[in-house]
Amino acid sequence: MRRDVSEGPESGAMLVYGKANRTSDPRVLLGEIARLLAEAAREVPDIRRHGLLVTAFIEAGALLQGLADAEFEARGCDAPSRVQDAAATLLRHLAEAVDGSWQSGFRTELPDVTGIFATLHALPLPAQVTLRWAEGFAYYALYPEAYAMAARRSRLAPDTHVLGLRSIGAPLAAMVAAGLGSDRLTTARPCGHPFHRTLRLSNATKARLRDAGEGIAVVDEGPGLSGSSFGGTLDVLRDLGVPEARVALFPSHDAPPGPQASEAHRARWDLFPRHVMPFETLLLRPERPEHALANWFADLVGPAEGPLVDISGGGWRRHLYPDATSWPPVNAWQERRKFLLTARGWTWRLKFAGLGTPAVRKAELGGALSGAGFVPQVAGLRHGFLLERWHAEATPLESDCAGNIRWLEAIGRYLGFRARTLPASPGTGAPLAELLAMARHNTAEALGSDDRDALAIWTDDAVAALAVSARPVLIDGRMQPWKWLALPDGRLLKGDALDHHAGHDLIGCQDIGWDIVGAVQEFGFSMDDQDHLVRMVEGASGQAIDPRLLAFLTPCYLAFQVGVLTLALGAATDPTEGQRIRQRLARQTARLRRNLSDHAT
């Protein structure tokens, strides 16, 4: 897997975000899709089987995206091909199966796609394709079923031509086609500057769209900061002579494009009908009881004893802190969907862990960590949501725990377990050289070029030598005190421990030293405390920790936190939340400046 550094949704000055892409042999990917369908066939017709079917569908969407992008790179434009048509046929069949499963309460028969598999295997497929991360499925609780339902409610004609904007727009477009009953599906790759996207289409693809008699449905997630994928596509359709009255939009929400949208795109946005099925309607207030998120875990914990309590966007703080004056800051828009469920007198937390295979890996990780006593009990996974025990009696730690040997040793045992048992695959985290580039960039933005120059002690040769001693693992990535829960019986549990090594940022998997540095900086531990923590981790993991690596990771960690907080401050809409973020940003900026001053040559 490759992680590409990017400036992320805000495209601000700070380097924080990264995108994880993976490469695959298309035939291996076809085999994985077949395996998932076979596994689904062995399940009883319930939400678990439906989740497996959706996972197969998402993989088929990635297959079409990878094949289409490979041909796009070879030709310089999007053009029809037998390979893409065959992959689109597979995707449409699976989209119809997902839609049928959802509409029937998971009771329909699974599709027979053996003929389509045979067709694809007979075609000249490339040896490798690059599969781009579908962020909506991974992070933002974007359910493909919502697009089919929105399409059905739109009452657009069955022969509407559906245009999906890759990456995630390819499978979402297939769901729209399924909802409409359309067999006309084209995908295209928006390209160019993130704020000024356009399409590069062959004459044959232009003809397909120009001749779409019943109209065109444009499908993607977003719009985001600029909405330029939608806007640029609408520009192309206008230039092709497609009347605006024949175009409909299927975004993931009904809000307008963000502040970086051009005036022309913002003005035109409301001219087009938009068809959206909100998450709340799909899963919280559905027409069928089988669709209700609150009912998905009844076989594990019993029937829900009331409606779910939404604790997303920092809402969890109301349940763990006596008053708002002690709340830690959050970047509300970036938090995963979270809910509290009460069943048989127990309270559980439902957290969106992602759709597809990555969520299964998180559930397995949660089982390993909870089995070892480090995190709350993980009871199960159902179609993207992970069920964990909620400890309302717990007290989050405070940053004044520095010097508390009890908590220090508990943290050491936890990090030692991760270092010993959770090795990472190659390429799943940013190389040390990229961490240094991020640190230099963010430091210059926050403090100025003179402070950035203090990082010059880390030469290319020095960083290359450190990389030899680094042993990447599935790090925790969030060592802030409020992520730790002290129970009345004396136990210390780590919350929010499953996601961040595979998050949306550029860090990914790193040496356990990243978490050691995180603990030291977040708790304000002394150097003696750091030495004790290192000995604890070394003893638990059986691996030596290079002190030079810790010295290198410290400014990298602080510069990353400064970047995260700067972007969070820019996104904050609540003044009180903004003040919390501003105070924490000031502390982390001061720590970064002090660290650079202490180690300047």
C-alpha positions in Angstrom: 0.0 0.0 0.0 1.3 3.5 -0.8 0.4 6.6 1.1 0.4 9.8 -0.9 0.9 13.0 1.1 -1.8 15.6 0.4 -3.1 18.8 2.0 -6.5 17.1 2.5 -10.0 18.4 2.3 -9.1 21.9 3.5 -6.1 22.1 1.1 -4.7 24.6 3.6 -1.1 25.5 4.2 -0.4 22.7 6.7 0.6 19.2 5.6 -1.6 16.8 7.6 -3.4 14.5 5.2 -2.4 11.5 3.1 -4.2 9.1 0.9 -3.6 5.3 1.1 -3.6 3.6 -2.3 -3.0 -0.1 -2.9 -2.0 -2.1 -5.9 -3.5 -5.4 -7.0 -3.5 -7.9 -9.8 -7.1 -7.6 -11.2 -7.4 -11.4 -11.3 -6.5 -11.6 -7.6 -9.1 -9.0 -6.9 -11.7 -11.0 -8.9 -10.8 -14.0 -6.7 -11.4 -12.0 -3.6 -14.8 -10.8 -4.9 -15.7 -14.5 -5.6 -14.5 -15.5 -2.1 -16.7 -12.8 -0.4 -19.7 -13.9 -2.4 -19.1 -17.5 -1.5 -18.8 -16.6 2.2 -22.0 -14.6 1.9 -23.8 -17.6 0.4 -23.0 -19.6 3.6 -24.6 -17.0 5.9 -28.2 -16.8 6.9 -30.0 -13.9 5.2 -29.4 -11.1 7.7 -27.4 -7.9 8.1 -24.1 -9.9 8.3 -24.7 -11.5 4.9 -25.7 -8.1 3.5 -22.5 -6.6 4.8 -20.5 -9.3 3.0 -22.4 -8.5 -0.2 -21.6 -4.8 0.1 -17.9 -5.6 0.7 -17.9 -7.6 -2.5 -19.6 -4.7 -4.3 -17.0 -2.2 -2.9 -14.2 -4.4 -4.2 -15.9 -4.6 -7.6 -16.1 -0.8 -7.6 -12.4 -0.6 -6.8 -11.7 -3.0 -9.7 -13.6 -0.8 -12.2 -11.8 2.3 -10.9 -8.4 0.6 -11.1 -9.0 -0.7 -14.7 -10.5 2.6 -15.9 -7.7 4.7 -14.4 -5.0 2.4 -15.9 -6.6 2.9 -19.4 -7.0 6.7 -18.7 -3.2 6.9 -17.9 -2.4 5.0 -21.1 -4.7 7.0 -23.4 -4.7 10.4 -21.7 -8.4 10.4 -21.6 -11.5 8.4 -20.6 -12.6 6.2 -23.5 -14.9 3.1 -23.7 -13.4 -0.3 -23.7 -14.4 -3.9 -23.5 -12.5 -4.3 -20.2 -14.3 -1.3 -18.6 -17.7 -2.5 -20.0 -17.2 -5.9 -18.5 -16.1 -4.6 -15.1 -19.1 -2.2 -15.1 -21.4 -5.1 -15.9 -20.1 -6.9 -12.8 -20.5 -3.8 -10.7 -24.0 -3.2 -11.9 -25.0 -6.8 -11.1 -23.6 -6.5 -7.6 -25.3 -3.1 -7.1 -28.6 -4.6 -8.1 -28.0 -7.4 -5.6 -27.1 -4.9 -2.8 -30.2 -2.9 -3.6 -32.4 -6.0 -3.8 -31.0 -7.3 -0.5 -31.7 -4.0 1.2 -35.2 -3.6 -0.1 -36.2 -7.2 0.8 -34.9 -7.0 4.4 -31.8 -9.1 3.3 -33.9 -12.0 2.0 -33.2 -12.0 -1.7 -31.0 -14.7 -3.4 -27.4 -13.8 -4.1 -26.4 -13.1 -7.7 -24.8 -15.6 -10.0 -22.0 -13.7 -11.7 -19.8 -16.7 -12.8 -20.4 -15.8 -16.5 -19.2 -12.2 -15.9 -16.1 -13.5 -14.1 -15.3 -15.8 -17.0 -15.6 -12.8 -19.4 -13.3 -10.7 -17.4 -10.7 -13.4 -17.0 -10.7 -13.9 -20.8 -9.9 -10.3 -21.4 -6.4 -8.8 -21.5 -6.2 -7.4 -18.0 -3.2 -5.5 -16.8 -0.8 -7.2 -14.4 -1.3 -4.5 -11.7 -3.8 -1.6 -11.1 -3.8 1.1 -8.5 -6.9 1.1 -6.3 -7.6 4.5 -4.7 -9.0 4.7 -1.2 -12.8 5.4 -1.1 -12.8 7.9 1.8 -16.6 8.1 2.1 -16.9 4.3 2.7 -13.8 4.3 5.0 -14.4 7.4 7.2 -17.7 9.3 6.6 -20.4 6.7 6.9 -21.4 7.0 3.2 -23.7 4.0 2.6 -24.1 2.9 -1.0 -27.7 1.9 -0.3 -28.6 5.5 0.2 -27.8 6.3 -3.5 -30.1 3.6 -4.8 -32.9 4.8 -2.6 -32.3 8.4 -3.7 -32.4 7.3 -7.3 -35.7 5.5 -6.8 -37.3 8.5 -5.1 -36.0 10.8 -7.9 -38.4 9.3 -10.4 -35.9 9.8 -13.2 -36.4 7.7 -16.3 -34.9 4.1 -16.3 -32.8 4.9 -19.4 -31.1 7.9 -17.7 -27.4 7.8 -18.5 -25.5 7.6 -15.2 -22.1 9.3 -15.0 -19.9 8.4 -12.0 -16.9 10.5 -11.0 -14.0 8.3 -10.0 -12.9 7.1 -7.5 -15.9 6.5 -5.2 -18.3 7.8 -7.8 -17.9 4.6 -9.8 -19.7 2.3 -7.3 -22.1 5.1 -6.2 -23.1 5.5 -9.8 -23.8 1.8 -10.1 -26.1 2.1 -7.1 -27.9 5.0 -8.8 -28.2 2.9 -12.0 -29.6 0.0 -9.9 -32.2 2.3 -8.3 -33.3 3.7 -11.6 -33.2 0.3 -13.4 -30.7 1.8 -15.9 -28.0 -0.1 -17.8 -26.2 3.0 -19.0 -23.2 3.6 -16.8 -20.1 5.6 -17.6 -17.3 6.7 -15.3 -14.8 9.5 -15.7 -11.8 10.8 -13.8 -11.8 14.5 -12.7 -8.3 15.8 -13.1 -6.3 19.0 -12.7 -6.0 21.4 -9.7 -8.2 20.3 -6.8 -10.1 23.6 -7.0 -10.4 23.5 -10.8 -11.2 20.0 -11.9 -12.2 19.0 -15.4 -12.7 15.9 -17.5 -10.7 14.6 -20.4 -13.0 12.6 -22.6 -12.6 10.7 -25.8 -14.8 11.5 -28.8 -16.6 8.2 -28.2 -17.4 9.1 -24.6 -18.5 12.6 -25.5 -20.9 11.1 -28.0 -22.3 8.8 -25.3 -23.1 11.7 -23.1 -24.2 14.1 -25.8 -26.7 11.5 -27.1 -28.2 10.6 -23.7 -31.7 11.3 -24.7 -33.4 10.9 -21.3 -30.8 12.9 -19.4 -27.7 12.4 -17.3 -27.3 11.7 -13.6 -23.9 12.9 -12.3 -22.8 11.0 -9.2 -20.1 11.5 -6.6 -19.6 12.2 -2.9 -19.3 15.8 -1.8 -19.3 18.6 -2.8 -16.3 19.5 -0.7 -14.4 22.7 -0.3 -14.6 23.7 -3.9 -17.1 21.3 -5.4 -15.0 21.4 -8.6 -15.5 17.8 -9.5 -19.2 18.4 -9.9 -18.6 21.9 -11.2 -16.0 20.9 -13.8 -18.2 18.0 -15.0 -21.2 20.4 -15.4 -18.9 22.7 -17.4 -18.0 19.8 -19.8 -21.7 18.8 -20.2 -22.6 22.4 -21.0 -19.8 22.6 -23.6 -21.1 19.3 -25.1 -24.5 21.0 -25.6 -26.3 19.0 -23.0 -29.2 21.1 -21.7 -29.2 21.9 -18.0 -32.8 20.6 -17.7 -31.5 17.1 -18.6 -28.9 17.0 -15.8 -29.5 15.8 -12.3 -27.0 15.5 -9.4 -26.5 12.8 -6.8 -24.2 14.2 -4.1 -23.7 12.8 -0.6 -25.3 15.8 1.1 -27.5 18.8 0.1 -25.2 21.5 1.3 -23.6 23.8 -1.4 -20.0 23.8 -2.5 -17.5 25.2 0.0 -15.8 28.6 0.1 -13.2 27.7 -2.5 -15.9 27.1 -5.2 -15.8 29.5 -8.1 -18.6 32.1 -8.2 -19.9 30.5 -11.4 -20.1 27.0 -9.9 -21.7 28.3 -6.8 -24.3 30.3 -8.7 -25.2 27.3 -10.9 -25.4 24.7 -8.1 -29.1 25.5 -7.3 -30.1 25.2 -10.9 -29.9 21.4 -10.9 -32.1 19.0 -9.1 -30.2 17.1 -6.3 -31.2 13.8 -5.0 -29.9 12.8 -1.5 -30.9 10.2 1.0 -29.5 11.3 4.4 -27.8 8.9 6.8 -30.5 9.7 9.4 -33.3 8.6 7.1 -31.5 5.6 5.9 -30.4 4.1 9.3 -32.0 6.0 12.2 -35.5 6.6 10.9 -36.0 3.9 8.3 -39.2 2.5 6.9 -38.2 -1.1 7.7 -37.1 -2.3 11.1 -34.3 -4.4 9.6 -32.6 -1.2 8.4 -32.5 0.4 11.8 -29.0 0.6 13.1 -30.3 0.1 16.6 -31.5 -3.4 15.7 -28.4 -4.7 14.0 -26.8 -6.0 17.2 -29.8 -7.6 18.9 -28.4 -11.1 18.4 -25.3 -10.0 20.4 -26.6 -7.8 23.2 -30.4 -8.1 23.1 -33.1 -5.6 21.8 -32.5 -1.9 22.1 -34.2 -0.4 25.2 -34.7 3.0 23.6 -33.5 5.2 20.7 -29.8 5.6 20.0 -28.1 8.5 21.6 -25.9 10.4 19.1 -22.5 11.3 20.6 -20.8 12.2 17.3 -19.0 15.5 16.8 -17.7 15.7 20.4 -21.1 14.8 21.9 -19.4 12.0 23.9 -17.9 14.7 26.2 -21.3 15.4 27.7 -21.3 11.8 29.1 -17.8 11.7 30.5 -17.2 15.2 31.9 -19.2 17.0 34.7 -19.3 20.3 32.8 -18.2 21.8 29.5 -15.4 23.9 31.1 -13.3 20.7 31.3 -14.0 19.5 27.7 -11.0 18.7 25.5 -11.1 20.2 22.0 -12.4 18.2 19.0 -12.5 18.7 15.3 -16.2 17.9 15.1 -16.6 17.5 11.3 -13.8 14.9 11.2 -15.1 12.6 14.0 -16.6 9.3 13.1 -20.3 8.7 13.6 -20.9 7.4 17.2 -24.0 6.4 19.1 -24.8 4.9 22.5 -27.1 1.8 22.6 -28.7 0.5 25.8 -29.7 -3.1 25.9 -30.4 -5.4 28.8 -29.3 -2.8 31.2 -25.8 -2.4 29.6 -24.6 0.6 27.5 -22.7 0.1 24.4 -21.0 2.4 21.9 -21.5 2.1 18.2 -18.8 3.6 16.1 -18.5 3.7 12.4 -15.4 1.7 11.5 -15.8 1.7 7.7 -17.4 -0.4 5.1 -15.6 -3.4 3.7 -12.6 -5.4 4.6 -10.7 -2.7 6.6 -13.5 -2.7 9.2 -13.1 -6.5 9.6 -9.4 -6.0 10.4 -10.3 -3.3 13.0 -12.8 -5.7 14.6 -10.1 -8.3 14.8 -7.6 -5.8 16.3 -10.3 -4.7 18.8 -10.8 -8.3 19.8 -7.1 -8.8 20.4 -6.7 -5.6 22.4 -9.8 -6.2 24.5 -8.9 -9.8 25.1 -5.6 -8.6 26.5 -7.4 -6.1 28.8 -6.2 -2.9 27.2 -9.4 -1.5 25.6 -13.2 -1.8 26.3 -14.8 -5.0 25.3 -15.4 -5.3 21.5 -18.6 -7.3 21.0 -19.0 -7.4 17.2 -19.2 -5.7 13.8 -22.3 -5.1 11.7 -22.1 -3.5 8.3 -19.6 -0.8 9.2 -20.4 -0.2 12.8 -18.3 -1.6 15.7 -20.0 -2.4 19.0 -17.9 -1.6 22.1 -18.7 -1.6 25.8 -19.3 2.0 27.1 -18.0 2.8 30.6 -20.1 5.7 31.8 -18.4 5.2 35.2 -14.9 5.9 33.8 -13.0 9.1 34.3 -10.8 10.4 31.5 -7.2 11.1 32.6 -5.9 14.6 32.9 -2.6 16.0 31.6 -1.4 16.5 35.2 -0.8 12.8 35.5 2.9 13.4 34.9 5.0 11.5 37.4 2.2 9.0 38.2 4.1 5.7 38.0 0.9 3.7 38.0 -0.4 5.3 34.8 3.1 5.4 33.3 3.5 1.7 33.6 0.0 1.0 32.3 0.8 3.0 29.2 4.2 1.2 28.9 2.5 -2.3 29.0 0.0 -1.2 26.4 2.5 0.2 24.0 4.7 -2.8 24.6 1.9 -5.1 23.6 1.3 -3.2 20.4 5.0 -3.2 19.6 5.3 -7.0 20.2 2.1 -8.2 18.5 1.0 -5.7 15.8 3.7 -5.5 13.1 2.8 -3.4 10.1 3.0 -4.4 6.4 5.6 -2.5 4.3 4.5 0.8 2.9 1.6 1.4 5.3 3.1 4.5 6.8 4.9 7.6 5.8 8.7 7.1 5.4 10.8 9.0 7.9 11.9 11.3 5.1 8.3 12.3 4.5 7.8 12.9 8.2 10.7 15.3 8.1 9.4 17.1 5.1 6.1 17.5 6.8 7.8 18.8 10.0 9.9 21.4 8.0 6.8 22.6 6.1 4.5 22.9 9.1 7.3 24.5 11.2 7.9 27.1 8.6 4.2 27.8 8.4 3.8 28.1 12.2 7.1 29.6 13.3 8.9 30.8 10.3 11.9 29.6 8.2 14.5 30.2 10.9 12.9 27.7 13.2 12.5 25.3 10.3 16.3 25.5 9.8 16.7 24.0 13.3 15.7 20.7 11.7 18.8 20.8 9.4 20.6 18.5 11.9 18.5 15.7 10.4 20.4 15.2 7.2 19.3 12.7 4.5 22.0 10.3 5.7 21.0 10.6 9.4 17.3 9.9 8.5 18.3 7.0 6.3 20.3 5.5 9.2 17.3 5.9 11.6 15.0 4.2 9.1 17.1 1.0 9.5 16.3 0.8 13.2 12.6 1.7 12.9 10.1 -1.1 13.2 6.7 0.0 12.0 3.7 -1.3 13.9 0.0 -0.6 14.0 0.4 2.4 16.3 -2.3 3.9 18.5 -1.8 7.4 17.1 -3.9 9.2 19.7 -2.2 9.3 23.1 -4.0 12.3 24.5 -5.0 12.0 28.2 -8.7 12.2 27.4 -8.4 9.1 25.3 -7.6 7.1 28.4 -10.3 5.9 30.8 -9.6 5.2 34.5 -12.2 2.8 36.0 -13.2 2.7 39.6 -11.6 -0.7 40.1 -8.2 0.7 39.2 -8.0 -0.5 35.6 -6.9 1.9 32.8 -8.4 1.4 29.4 -7.4 3.0 26.1 -10.3 4.4 24.1 -10.3 5.1 20.4 -7.4 2.7 19.7 -8.4 0.9 16.5 -8.5 3.5 13.7 -5.6 5.9 13.6 -2.8 3.8 12.1 -5.1 3.5 9.1 -6.6 7.0 9.2 -7.0 9.8 6.7 -3.7 11.5 7.8 -0.2 11.0 6.3 1.3 9.3 9.4 0.0 5.7 9.1 2.0 2.9 10.7 5.2 4.0 12.5 7.7 2.7 15.0 6.2 2.5 18.5 8.5 5.5 19.3 5.8 7.7 17.7 3.4 6.7 20.5 6.1 7.0 23.1 6.8 10.5 22.0 3.0 11.2 21.9 2.6 10.0 25.5 5.5 12.1 26.7 4.3 15.3 24.9 0.6 14.9 25.7 1.1 14.1 29.4 4.0 16.4 29.9 6.2 13.5 31.2 9.8 14.3 32.2 12.8 12.8 30.5 13.1 10.5 33.5 9.5 9.4 32.9 10.4 8.9 29.2 13.3 6.7 30.1 11.1 4.7 32.4 8.4 4.4 29.7 11.1 3.2 27.1 12.3 0.5 29.5 8.7 -0.6 30.0 8.1 -0.9 26.3 11.4 -2.5 25.6 10.7 -5.1 28.3 7.2 -5.9 27.1 8.1 -6.0 23.4 11.6 -7.5 23.5 12.8 -4.8 21.1 15.3 -2.0 21.7 14.2 1.5 21.0 16.8 3.9 19.4 17.0 7.1 21.5 18.0 9.0 18.3 14.8 7.9 16.7 12.8 9.3 19.6 14.7 12.6 19.3 13.8 12.7 15.6 10.2 11.8 16.1 9.6 14.5 18.8 9.6 17.6 16.5 7.8 15.6 13.8 5.1 14.7 16.2 4.7 18.3 17.5 4.8 19.7 14.0 2.1 17.3 12.9 -0.1 18.3 15.9 0.4 21.9 15.1 -0.8 21.2 11.6 -3.8 19.2 12.8 -4.9 21.9 15.2 -4.3 24.7 12.7 -6.7 23.1 10.3 -9.2 22.2 13.0 -9.2 25.9 14.1 -9.9 26.9 10.5 -12.9 24.5 10.4 -14.3 25.4 13.8 -17.7 27.1 13.6 -18.5 27.3 17.3 -16.5 30.1 19.1 -16.2 28.1 22.3 -14.8 25.1 20.4 -12.5 27.4 18.5 -11.1 28.8 21.8 -10.4 25.3 23.1 -8.5 24.4 19.9 -6.7 27.8 20.0 -5.4 27.1 23.5 -4.2 23.7 22.7 -2.6 24.9 19.5 -0.7 27.6 21.5 0.6 24.9 23.9 1.8 22.6 21.1 3.3 25.5 19.2 5.3 26.5 22.3 6.4 22.9 22.8 7.6 22.7 19.2 9.5 26.0 19.5 11.1 24.9 22.8 12.1 21.5 21.3 13.8 23.1 18.3 15.5 25.7 20.5 16.9 23.0 22.8 18.3 21.0 19.9 19.5 23.8 17.6 23.1 23.7 16.6 
